[in-house]
Amino acid sequence: MKLGIIANPKKYEVREVLEKTIKWAEQKNISLFITTGTCKETELPESSAVQKTGTDEESIAACDYIFVVGGDGTILYTARISKDIGKPILGVNSGRLGFMANTQIEDLERALECLLKNDFVLDKRSFLKATTEDGTTFHALNEFLFTRKDSISMVNVSAEYDGSLINTYWADGLIVASPTGSTAYSLASGGPIVAPGTEVFLVTPINPHTLTTRPLVLNSNHPLKVTIEKQENEVLFSYDGQVHEIESFPFSIEILKSDLTFNLIHLPGQDYFETLRNKLMWGMDRRRVSS
């Protein structure tokens, strides 16, 4: 078995996770592919199990499974650079919430053993695909975002669904999120949580001027067209945090569910709703916490 390791060295537990993984790999005669930069930043010791690479893309190309150490931001980065390959990804959380990187450090050895024994299931999450009028395409695992830039003024964004006008939003911005992204920026902006695998996307306005303007849940197999006219203040378009400069107006983009999938590894016993309860502390009663 070959593991390609993608890590965020800035996370505080990353070195501990990598050292434990290397020790396990040495015992099992497993090859780990890690960039030279990651090895240097985390000050990893030399090991016969570690094959150093020049880039994360090289580590991914050489492996059977992608092993991500960090938070959901590191998962999104990995999804972006591996979207055309579709190799299974296991995330170990050394960040904050970690809805996708939901294996904790105390379960590390069990997770590695499950990989070795092929004892897991794949949770296939679809990307969203956005296409401009000139044919340029963008993919997002979490969301597409249309928002103001360097201004306190609101933006004007129009949305049509399957040829019918939904609304012209006057707001701080507009989020089009996948079920995976429903627990990210969309949730913080008042959107609902949607179970993975549901073929929908969410249209969530950010601080809309009209209080009756609410998030929508739409079938992602039909096109959503978002249009931004030229306006006094600059508007940003981004996909999973990657900014694309809008060069001409009107700017129109059509959004659908992509054929590309993100293959997230779930270990035995892992459950999406258990993750929600743990991460969002559903059902926790502070009155029952002993002092």
N, C-alpha and C positions, 0 to 999 in steps of 0.2 A: 504493500500500500504506500502511496505517495501523497503527502499532504503539502499543499501550497499555503503558506501562512501569510495572511495580510493583517498587519497590526498597526495600531495607532500608538507610537511610542510615548505620546504625551499623557496617556491615561495611566493612572498611578499603579494599577495592578498588572500591567502588561508584562513587565520583566518577570514577575513571579510566575505568571501563566506560561511564558515562553520557556523558562528554566525547567518547570515541571514537565512540560511537553517534550523538551529535549531529553530529559532523563528517561521518560517513558519510551521514547523512540529508540534510544540506545539499547534498552532492554529488549525491545521487540524487533529490532533490526528494520526500522521504518525510516524512510527518507523524508526529510523536511526541506522544503524549498523556501528560503527566506532571502530578502534583498540584503545586500551588503550594508545599505544605509540603515535598515532596521537593526541589524546585528550591532552596528557601531553605536547607534543612538541608545540602545538598551544595554550596551556593554555585555553582550552575551559571551560566554566562554567558548572557545573552539570546541567543536564536537564532530565526530565522524558521521553523525546522523544529519548534519546540516549541510545542504548544498546551497551555496550563495549564488544569488542571481543579481542581474543589473536592475531589473524593474519588477513591479508587482505583476505586470502582464506576463513576464517570463515565468514567474512562479506559478501562475494559474495555468499556463500552457503545459507545464511539466507535470502537473499533479493529477491525482484521481479525485480528490476532494479538496475543497477550499475551506480553510480553517481561519475564521475571522476573529481577531481579539481586539475588542474596543467597545464602542456603543453603536447605536443605530446609524449614526453618521458614517461610521466605518463600513457598516453593512451597505449603506446606500452607495458609497464610493465603490465598493467591491462589485455591487450589482451593475453599476454603470460601466465599469471596465471589462466585465465578463458577460454582458448581456447577450452577445452573439454566440457564446459557447455553451451556456446552460449547465455548467457543472454544479453538483450539489454543494451547498454552503452550510456550514455549521458555525453559529455565532456564539462566542463566549463573552459574557458581559463584564466589562471593566469600566463602563460608563455610568449613566444615571438610571433611567427607566429600563431601557433595553427591551422593547416589545419584540423585536426580531432577534437580537442577540440575547436570548433568554436562558442560556445555560450559564449557571453560576460557577464561580471558581471552585467551590467545594465539590461540584459534580464533574470536575474536569476529567479525572481518570476514568470514571464510568462512561463519560461521553466518548473518550478515545477508544475504549474497549468496544463500545457499541459500533463505532465506525469500523473497527477491525473485524468484527463479527457480522457486519452488514445488518445490524439489528436496529433499524430505524425506518421511518416512513418519510416520503417527500411531500411537503406542502407546496404545491405549485401556485405561485402568485403571478398574476398577469401584470405586465407593464401597461401603461397608457401610452398611446402614440399620438403625437400632434404633427400635423402637416400644414405648412404654409402654402399660399397660392402659387409660389414658384417651385413647390415640390420639396423644399427643405423639411427634413423630419427630425423630431426630437422624441426621446423616450423618457418616461418618469415612472419610478416605482411608487413614489409617494404622491407627488402632486405637481401640477403646473400652477404658477402664480403670476397674476397680473396686478401690479401694485405701483404706488407713487414712488418717485425718486427725489430725495432731497427737498421735500416740500411738505407743508402742513395741509395743503389743499387736497380735496378728494379727487378721485379720477372717475371718468365716465367710461363704462365698459358695457357693451351689448352682447347678449347671448341668445342664439337660436338653437332649438333642438329639433332635429329631423325636419328642418325647413320652416318651423314655426317660431316666431319670436317669443322668448320667455320674458325678458325684461331688459331694460337699459339701467344698469346698476350705477348709482351715484354713491360711492363708498371709498374707504381707504384702499380697497383692492378686492380681487376675486380669486378664490381658490377652486381649482378643479382637481379633486383628490380621488385616488383609488381606494378600495377597501383597506389595503395595507396602510395607506396614508391617512385613513380616517382617525387614527390615534395620534396623529402628529399636529401640524398647524391647523388643520380643519377642526379638530377637536377643541383646540385652544380658542378658536373663533366661533364656537357654539354649534359646530356640526355634530351629527350623530356618529356613533361607532357602528361599523359595518363588518360583519364576519368575513374573513378571507374566503375567496372562492366565489363570492357573490358577484354576478356579472352586472355591476353598476358602477357609476362614478357619482361623486358628490359635487354639487355646485354650491359653494359656501361664500357668501359675501363677508367682507371684513368691515365691521363697524358701518353698516349701511346707514344712509341718511334717513331712510324711511324705516321705522321700527317694525312694520308689518312685512318687510322683505325677509324671507326665511330661507334656510338651506333647502336644496332639492336633492332627491335621490333619483337618478335616471338610469335607464338601461344603457349599458356601455357598448352595446352592439349597434346603436344608432348614433349618427354623428351630432356632436355638439360644436357649433361654430361660435367662436369668440372674436369680436371685432373691436378694435380700438381706433377711434378717429384721432386726427391731430388735435391736440389741446394745449392749453397754455403751459402746463407743467409736464415734465418728462414722466413717462410710464416705463416700468421695467417688466420684462417677461423672463421668467426663470423656470427651470425644470430640475427638481430635487436640489435646489440651491445653486445651480449653475446658471449664471446670467447670460442671456442673449440680447445683444444690443439691437433695438428696433431702429432700422435705418430709414424706413419710408412709411408713410401713412396714406390711406387707412391700412392698418395691420390686421389681417384676418388669419385665423388658424383653426383647423378642424381637428377635433379630438375624438378618438375611438379607443376601444380596448385593443391592445397589440397582440399579435400572435406569439411574441416573445414571452417567456416565463422565467421567473426567479425561483429556483428550486431550493427551498429552505428545508434543512434536515430537522425533523422532530424525533426526539428520543422516546423510548417507551415511557409512558406515564405522563408525558408533557401534553398539556391541554390548553387551548387558546383562552377559554374562559377562566381557567385557573390563573393564567398569566395576567388577565385583566384584574382579577381579584387581588392578586399579589401586588401588581404594579400600581394600581389605582386605589388600593386599600378599601375595596368594597366590603361592606359588612363589618368593618373594624369599629369597635365601640370603645372609645378611650376610657369609659367608666369601668371597663373590665380589665384594664391594664394595671397590673399591680405596681405599686410605687416602690 
